Amino acid sequence: MKDMKMKKLIFALVVAATAFAPIAKAQDLPANFDQMVEADMKKWHAPGLGLAVVKDGKTLFAKGYGIKSVKTGELVNADTLFQAGSTTKAFAATALAMLVDEGKVAWDDPVIKHIPELEIQDDYVRENLTIRDALSHRSGIKQMTNINMFIGKSLPKAWGMMADNGQQTSFRQKWDYNNTIFGLSGRVVERVSGMSFHRFVEERILKPLGMNNTKMLDAEVEAAENRAEAHQYLKGETYEIPYPYIEYSDSAGMMNSTPSDMSKWLEFLLAKGQWNDQQLVSEKQLAETMKPVIFLPPESIYPAAASYDHNYYSYGMAWFAHDFKGHKVAMHTGSIAGMSAIIAIVPEKNIGMYAFINSDHIEYRHALMYTILGHLLGGDKTDWSEKLFPIFNPETPAEPRKPETYANLTLTDLLGTYTLAGSYDVEIEQRGDQVWGKVGENQIQLIKKEDGSILMYDKKLAHLPRESFMRVVQKNDGSISDIVFGGLRYKKAN
């Protein structure tokens, strides 16, 4: 009798284990996959990496590699928080897809239907810019509108300056990535739902999926104990830099997440909007976000994309859409100071991957994406790390530009206001015995070095082996005409 009970117990345990076992197996990736990733991380100078891989509707794994910080050496794990950047634009598109399902909004609604106070210089663009246009980056409005969001750390202020910026290209004729225009998506969600964008995403997506460690507000991110720090690799060494807090970017990239949470997001996307037998968003509208809206030459977007012979390369609504090995891939990168990320799914094959890297523009993310997709699709033995590394790491790097020097110019000569049409003024002012430049929410101390160059000194980045300098344009009489501050040219106000 005891033997029979034991056999029944063992059978029940086996059945239970089988019921909850992932369909995908680790053998779907090379046996030495972990060792390969660790070797590639060293080669590409990635201090830490968070990775989630999904196949056949189940998470193959969600895990961490490397370290959270070069200062502490703490290890990354599946619940380590990273800044996710523009990989999370798809949450905005999905939020809108839910509202389309409810009949509260339509993809081709003019944005001004929901944001009537929106001002755009070109009347035709103002009246006809649709939600689809905003999500697919084809407004053609000047890039200064995009830059203004980062200078002022505010989308509302950037929107308020759009009337002062005309068209850079013709409306709907060219793809031109613009976070400020994309950010209108969050305001539409707010107007239509009556909830802030971050609250809508929390209530309608994060909570149902159990993405409990995903953070959207700066205060939450700052308080997170298990957080990867931001880094930059310069002159043979990796340096920690301040964490990029970008709550101000709202729907354009405010989210911070973890490998475990992103594995749930991948599963949800591959399940065509279903979770725990509930259809949170319709398959039709979720698929609509991944359809091509505007076709692009891949070499103009990512050098990595140009290394593969695509039959088509396009952008949909918050997703790049292109082919790989005969299958459609929806993907996106995320890039912000000190952090890199990438997401990719192959809907028809039910596979996907997400990778975080806690360093600036570590393009190993592309190699990792192609490697994982290639293996899961079968038959691809390309060493993508070896193939892509020379593209992003030329043997002879460009020589840094030598700073200009100004023998007869003093810092007090620089005091005053400098203007740039359609953007913020630069105010150069004296504070005690120091001279500071302020533009939007950014402030920097100016120091004249012994060689006559003007250093833009940021105490938080002073430990980096890199310096930034301000350029001054003088008239024939020696008076100041313009300055180049933070890469932008400003005219001295009279």
C-alpha positions in Angstrom: 0.0 0.0 0.0 2.8 2.4 0.9 4.5 1.6 -2.4 1.3 2.3 -4.3 0.9 5.7 -2.5 4.5 6.5 -3.2 4.1 5.7 -6.9 0.9 7.9 -7.0 2.8 10.7 -5.3 5.7 10.5 -7.7 3.3 10.4 -10.7 1.5 13.5 -9.4 4.7 15.3 -9.0 5.9 14.4 -12.5 2.6 15.6 -13.9 2.7 18.8 -12.0 6.3 19.4 -13.0 5.5 18.7 -16.6 2.5 21.1 -16.5 4.6 24.0 -15.3 7.8 23.2 -17.3 8.7 25.6 -20.1 8.1 24.2 -23.6 11.4 25.7 -24.7 14.7 24.2 -23.5 18.1 25.6 -22.9 19.4 23.3 -25.7 17.7 25.8 -28.2 20.8 27.9 -27.7 24.4 26.7 -27.9 25.7 24.7 -25.0 28.4 27.4 -24.4 26.0 30.3 -24.6 26.8 31.8 -21.2 30.5 31.5 -21.8 30.1 33.2 -25.2 28.1 36.1 -23.7 30.6 36.6 -21.0 33.5 36.6 -23.5 31.6 39.0 -25.8 30.8 41.3 -22.9 34.5 41.6 -22.1 35.3 42.2 -25.8 32.6 44.9 -26.2 33.3 46.5 -22.7 29.9 45.8 -21.2 30.1 45.8 -17.4 26.7 44.2 -16.9 23.9 42.7 -19.0 20.4 41.6 -18.3 18.8 39.1 -20.7 15.4 37.5 -21.2 14.7 35.0 -23.9 11.3 33.6 -24.8 10.4 30.7 -27.1 7.1 28.9 -27.8 5.3 31.1 -25.4 7.5 30.4 -22.4 10.5 32.1 -20.9 13.6 30.2 -21.7 15.4 32.2 -19.1 15.7 35.6 -17.5 19.1 36.2 -15.9 21.9 38.6 -15.3 25.6 38.6 -16.4 28.4 40.7 -15.1 28.2 43.5 -12.6 25.9 46.4 -11.6 28.7 48.8 -10.9 32.4 49.0 -11.4 32.6 50.6 -8.0 30.8 47.9 -6.0 31.3 44.8 -8.2 27.8 43.6 -7.2 26.4 41.0 -9.6 23.5 41.6 -12.0 20.6 39.2 -11.5 17.1 38.7 -13.1 15.6 41.4 -11.0 18.2 44.1 -11.5 16.7 47.4 -12.6 18.0 49.1 -15.8 16.9 52.2 -17.7 15.0 50.8 -20.7 14.7 53.9 -22.9 13.0 53.8 -26.2 12.4 50.0 -26.2 9.4 51.0 -24.1 7.8 53.2 -26.7 5.8 50.1 -27.5 4.0 50.4 -24.2 2.6 53.8 -25.4 1.5 52.2 -28.7 -0.1 49.3 -26.8 -1.9 51.7 -24.4 -3.3 53.5 -27.4 -4.3 50.1 -29.0 -6.3 49.4 -25.9 -8.1 52.7 -26.3 -8.7 52.0 -30.0 -10.3 48.7 -28.9 -12.6 50.7 -26.6 -13.6 53.1 -29.4 -12.2 56.1 -27.6 -9.5 56.9 -30.1 -8.5 56.0 -33.7 -5.0 55.6 -35.1 -5.8 58.2 -37.8 -7.3 60.7 -35.5 -5.7 64.1 -35.8 -3.7 64.8 -32.7 -5.4 68.1 -32.3 -8.7 66.3 -31.8 -7.4 65.3 -28.4 -4.9 68.1 -27.8 -6.7 71.1 -29.4 -4.2 73.6 -27.9 -1.2 72.0 -29.7 0.6 74.6 -31.8 2.6 73.6 -34.9 4.1 76.3 -37.2 2.8 74.6 -40.4 -1.0 74.8 -40.4 -1.4 71.8 -42.6 0.8 69.7 -40.4 -1.1 70.9 -37.3 -4.4 70.0 -38.8 -3.4 66.7 -40.2 -0.7 65.2 -37.9 -2.3 61.9 -36.8 -1.6 59.6 -33.9 -0.1 57.2 -36.5 2.2 59.9 -37.8 3.4 60.8 -34.2 4.1 57.1 -33.4 6.0 56.5 -36.7 8.2 59.6 -36.6 7.1 61.1 -39.9 6.0 64.5 -38.9 9.0 66.2 -40.6 9.1 68.9 -37.9 12.6 70.2 -37.1 14.9 68.2 -34.9 15.2 71.2 -32.5 11.8 70.2 -31.1 13.4 66.8 -30.2 16.5 68.4 -28.6 14.3 70.9 -26.6 12.9 68.0 -24.5 16.4 67.1 -23.3 17.5 70.7 -22.8 14.4 71.7 -20.8 13.7 68.2 -19.3 10.1 68.8 -20.1 7.7 67.7 -22.8 5.1 70.4 -22.2 7.8 73.1 -22.6 9.1 71.4 -25.8 5.6 71.3 -27.2 5.2 75.0 -26.3 8.2 75.8 -28.6 7.0 73.9 -31.6 5.3 76.9 -33.1 8.7 78.4 -33.4 10.1 75.5 -35.4 9.1 74.8 -39.0 9.5 71.7 -41.1 12.8 70.0 -41.5 11.5 67.7 -44.2 8.1 67.3 -46.0 5.3 65.9 -43.9 5.1 62.1 -44.2 7.8 61.9 -46.8 10.8 61.0 -44.6 11.4 59.2 -41.3 13.0 61.5 -38.7 13.1 60.2 -35.1 11.6 62.7 -32.7 10.9 62.0 -29.0 8.9 65.2 -28.5 6.4 64.4 -31.3 6.2 60.8 -30.1 5.6 62.0 -26.6 2.3 63.4 -27.7 1.1 59.8 -27.5 1.2 59.9 -23.7 -0.8 63.2 -23.6 -3.4 61.6 -25.9 -3.6 58.6 -23.5 -4.1 61.1 -20.6 -6.8 63.1 -22.4 -8.8 60.1 -23.5 -8.5 57.9 -20.4 -8.5 60.6 -17.7 -5.4 59.0 -16.2 -1.7 60.0 -16.4 0.3 58.0 -18.9 2.3 56.3 -16.2 -0.8 55.4 -14.2 -2.6 54.0 -17.2 0.4 51.8 -18.0 0.7 50.6 -14.4 -3.0 49.8 -14.1 -3.6 48.3 -17.6 -0.3 46.6 -18.4 2.2 46.3 -15.5 -0.1 45.1 -12.8 -2.0 42.5 -14.9 1.3 41.1 -16.1 2.9 41.1 -12.7 5.7 43.4 -13.8 6.1 44.6 -10.2 9.7 45.7 -10.4 9.2 48.0 -13.4 9.5 51.7 -12.3 8.4 54.8 -14.1 9.0 57.7 -11.7 12.4 59.0 -10.8 11.8 58.8 -7.1 11.0 55.1 -7.4 14.1 54.4 -9.5 16.3 56.3 -7.1 15.0 54.3 -4.2 15.5 50.9 -5.9 18.2 48.9 -4.1 18.8 46.3 -6.9 19.7 48.8 -9.6 22.4 48.7 -12.3 24.4 51.9 -12.5 25.3 53.7 -15.7 28.7 53.6 -17.3 30.8 54.8 -20.1 33.9 53.2 -21.7 36.6 55.7 -22.5 40.3 55.2 -23.4 40.6 51.7 -22.3 38.6 51.9 -19.0 35.0 51.8 -17.9 33.7 54.6 -15.7 30.5 54.9 -13.7 28.5 58.0 -14.5 25.3 59.5 -13.0 22.1 57.4 -13.6 19.9 58.8 -16.4 16.7 59.9 -14.7 14.3 60.6 -17.6 10.8 60.7 -16.1 10.4 63.9 -18.1 10.4 61.9 -21.3 7.0 60.3 -20.4 5.8 57.9 -23.1 8.9 58.4 -25.1 11.1 56.4 -22.7 10.5 56.9 -19.0 10.4 53.2 -18.0 13.0 51.3 -16.1 12.7 47.5 -15.9 14.3 44.1 -15.2 15.0 40.9 -17.2 12.3 39.0 -15.3 9.7 41.7 -15.9 10.6 42.0 -19.6 10.3 38.3 -20.0 6.6 38.7 -19.1 6.3 41.6 -21.6 7.7 39.4 -24.3 5.4 36.5 -23.4 2.4 38.9 -23.5 3.4 40.3 -27.0 3.9 36.8 -28.4 0.6 35.7 -26.9 -1.0 38.4 -29.1 -2.2 40.5 -26.2 -3.5 37.7 -24.0 -2.6 37.1 -20.4 -4.0 34.6 -18.0 -6.9 33.9 -20.4 -7.7 37.6 -20.6 -7.4 39.5 -23.9 -5.9 42.8 -22.5 -5.6 44.2 -26.0 -6.9 42.8 -29.3 -4.7 40.8 -31.5 -5.7 43.1 -34.4 -4.7 46.4 -32.9 -1.5 45.0 -31.3 -0.5 43.7 -34.8 -1.4 47.1 -36.2 1.4 48.7 -34.2 4.0 46.4 -35.8 2.9 46.9 -39.4 5.2 49.0 -41.7 4.2 52.6 -41.9 7.3 54.1 -43.6 10.1 52.3 -45.4 13.7 53.1 -44.6 17.2 52.4 -45.9 18.7 50.3 -43.1 22.2 51.8 -43.5 20.7 55.2 -42.5 19.5 53.7 -39.2 21.9 51.2 -37.7 25.3 50.1 -39.1 24.4 46.6 -37.9 21.3 46.5 -40.0 23.3 47.3 -43.1 25.4 44.2 -42.5 22.4 42.0 -43.3 20.7 41.9 -46.7 17.1 42.8 -45.7 14.3 42.5 -48.2 12.6 45.3 -46.4 13.3 47.6 -43.5 10.6 49.9 -42.0 9.2 51.6 -39.0 5.7 51.0 -37.7 4.2 52.5 -34.6 6.9 52.3 -32.0 8.5 49.3 -33.7 11.1 48.8 -36.4 9.8 46.0 -38.7 12.1 44.1 -41.0 12.8 40.6 -42.2 15.5 38.2 -40.9 16.0 34.7 -42.2 12.7 34.9 -44.0 10.7 36.0 -41.0 9.3 39.3 -39.8 11.0 40.8 -36.8 9.7 43.7 -34.7 12.5 45.3 -32.8 13.6 48.5 -31.1 16.7 49.8 -29.3 16.9 52.1 -26.3 19.8 54.5 -25.7 20.4 57.1 -23.0 23.6 58.3 -21.3 25.2 55.2 -19.7 22.5 52.7 -20.7 21.7 50.5 -23.8 18.9 48.1 -24.5 17.2 46.1 -27.3 14.0 44.2 -27.8 13.1 41.9 -30.7 10.3 39.5 -31.4 9.5 37.1 -34.3 5.7 36.8 -33.9 5.1 34.0 -36.4 7.7 31.8 -34.7 6.7 32.8 -31.1 10.3 33.8 -30.1 11.7 37.0 -28.6 14.6 38.5 -26.7 15.3 41.5 -24.5 18.7 42.7 -23.4 19.9 45.5 -21.1 23.5 46.7 -20.9 24.6 49.2 -18.3 26.9 51.2 -20.5 26.7 53.8 -23.2 25.9 52.6 -26.7 27.3 49.2 -26.4 26.4 47.8 -29.8 26.9 44.2 -28.7 23.1 44.4 -28.3 22.7 44.0 -32.0 25.1 41.1 -32.2 23.3 39.4 -29.3 19.9 39.9 -31.0 21.0 38.4 -34.3 22.8 35.5 -32.5 19.7 34.6 -30.4 17.2 34.9 -33.2 19.5 33.1 -35.6 19.8 30.1 -33.3 16.2 30.0 -32.3 15.1 30.2 -35.9 17.7 27.5 -36.7 20.5 27.2 -39.2 22.4 30.4 -38.5 26.0 29.8 -37.3 27.2 33.4 -38.0 29.5 34.8 -35.4 27.6 38.1 -35.2 29.9 39.5 -32.5 32.9 39.0 -34.7 31.1 40.3 -37.7 29.8 43.5 -36.1 32.6 44.4 -33.8 34.8 46.1 -36.5 31.9 48.2 -37.7 31.5 49.8 -34.3 35.2 49.7 -33.3 37.4 50.8 -36.2 41.1 50.0 -35.9 42.0 53.7 -36.3 39.5 55.8 -34.2 39.0 59.3 -35.2 41.3 61.8 -33.7 39.6 64.1 -31.2 39.2 67.7 -32.4 41.6 70.1 -30.7 39.9 72.9 -28.8 40.1 76.4 -30.2 42.0 78.9 -28.1 41.3 82.5 -27.3 44.3 84.5 -26.1 42.7 87.9 -25.7 39.3 86.7 -24.5 38.3 86.7 -20.8 35.4 84.8 -19.2 33.7 88.1 -18.3 33.7 89.0 -22.0 31.3 86.1 -22.5 28.7 87.3 -20.0 25.3 87.9 -21.5 22.4 86.2 -23.4 22.7 84.1 -26.5 19.7 83.0 -28.6 18.8 80.2 -30.9 15.5 80.4 -32.8 13.0 77.8 -31.6 14.9 76.9 -28.4 16.1 78.1 -25.1 18.4 81.0 -24.5 21.9 80.5 -23.1 22.6 82.7 -20.2 26.2 83.2 -19.2 26.5 84.8 -15.8 29.0 85.4 -13.0 28.5 83.7 -9.7 31.0 85.0 -7.2 34.4 84.3 -8.8 33.0 81.7 -11.2 31.3 82.0 -14.6 28.4 79.6 -15.5 26.4 78.9 -18.5 22.7 77.9 -18.2 20.4 76.6 -20.9 17.0 75.2 -20.0 17.6 72.9 -17.0 21.3 72.4 -17.8 24.1 74.3 -16.0 27.8 74.1 -16.6 30.8 76.0 -15.2 33.1 77.7 -17.7 36.8 77.7 -17.0 39.5 79.3 -19.2 42.5 77.0 -19.3 46.1 78.0 -19.6 46.2 77.3 -23.3 43.3 79.8 -23.9 40.6 77.2 -24.5 37.2 77.4 -22.6 36.4 74.2 -20.7 32.8 73.3 -20.0 33.3 71.8 -16.5 30.9 69.3 -15.1 31.9 68.2 -11.6 29.8 65.0 -11.9 31.8 63.9 -15.0 35.2 65.3 -14.0 36.6 61.8 -13.4 36.2 61.0 -17.1 39.2 61.2 -19.4 37.3 63.5 -21.7 36.7 67.2 -21.9 34.2 69.4 -23.6 35.0 72.9 -24.8 33.0 75.9 -25.8 33.7 77.5 -29.1 33.5 81.3 -29.6 33.0 83.0 -32.9 34.4 86.6 -33.0 33.9 89.5 -35.3 36.8 91.3 -36.9 36.9 93.8 -34.1 37.2 91.0 -31.5 33.6 91.2 -30.2 31.6 88.0 -29.8 29.2 87.1 -32.5 28.2 83.5 -31.6 29.0 80.7 -29.3 28.8 76.9 -29.8 27.4 75.6 -26.5 26.6 71.9 -26.1 27.0 71.4 -29.9 24.4 74.1 -30.8 25.2 77.5 -32.2 23.7 80.5 -30.3 23.8 84.2 -31.4 24.9 86.9 -29.0 21.8 89.1 -28.2 22.3 92.8 -28.8 
